[in-house]
Amino acid sequence: MSYKNILVSKKDFITEITLNRPEFLNAFTLDLIHEFLSALKESKKDDTRVLIISGAGRAFSAGGDLNAMKNKTGMFAGNEEKLKKIYQEGIQQIPLMLESIEIPIIAMVNGPAVGAGCDLACMCDLRIMSDNAFFKESFINLALVSGDGGAYFLHRLIGYGKTMEMQLTGRKVKSDEALKIGLVNEVTSSDSLKTRVYELAEKLAGYPFEALKMNKKGIKDGFYSNLSDHLDLMSSLQAKTQRSDEHFKLVDEFLKNNK
């Protein structure tokens, strides 16, 4: 499928979706959102085992398009009722779609991740950032709120207090602080960022696929369920994995190599 606002590349079992509006710092538009959602749907249908989300040029994403905001066009058009519908049918479909994806999703944060760009990174399972990148929940600086649901994901990463601080002050969070507070999993140099992300993606893609998906499912469920319901789910998943061919193969290999 051909796209104008994103790039899609595939290497073995790894798919990378790149926001591709570098001249606008990969700011979101309705067209970009629709193409991004289409690419995410396609990745669910093929043999992709790990998904990488990145930004072209010097930014991950600057969030909303300020010119469109000013001119009240695109995703910022219409009265309050229409704006709500545009959000519900547009950008809010991104977190819903990402939450439905069973495979690991890695955000490759090469540069500024601002507003909705910051939120997008938080929606991923893992984040690796360049040492010259930064995060910024910039909504308060524009008298806005995080309309795409970013706060829902952010406080699950860094806690209530730090989320309040980022959302209410709109200040930059640079790479050293992002690593310290758990906003990212790893920081690397800009030159080695892509190499490091693909090293991790290849490692994840090499694990038993069904077990990989079930582990992600179990971790996600642990955020939302009470203990009793969570244990019930995990007993079902464990029962399935303990009767899988992958499991018995790896047990045999471990016993053979550790005699």
Protein Blocks (a to p, Z undefined) as FASTA:
>chain_A
ZZfkbccddehjaccdddddfknoopacfklmmmmmmmmmmmmmmmcfbdcdddehjbfb
ecjafklmmnopajlgccfklmmmmmmmmmmmmmmmmmmpmbdcddddfbdcehjlmmmm
mmpmbdcddfkbccddfklmnopacfkommmmmmmmnojklmmmmmmnopacdfklmmmn
opambdcdfklmmmmmmmmmmmmmmpcfklmmmmmmmmmmmmmmcfklmmmmmmmmmmmm
mmcfklmmmmmmmmmmmZZ
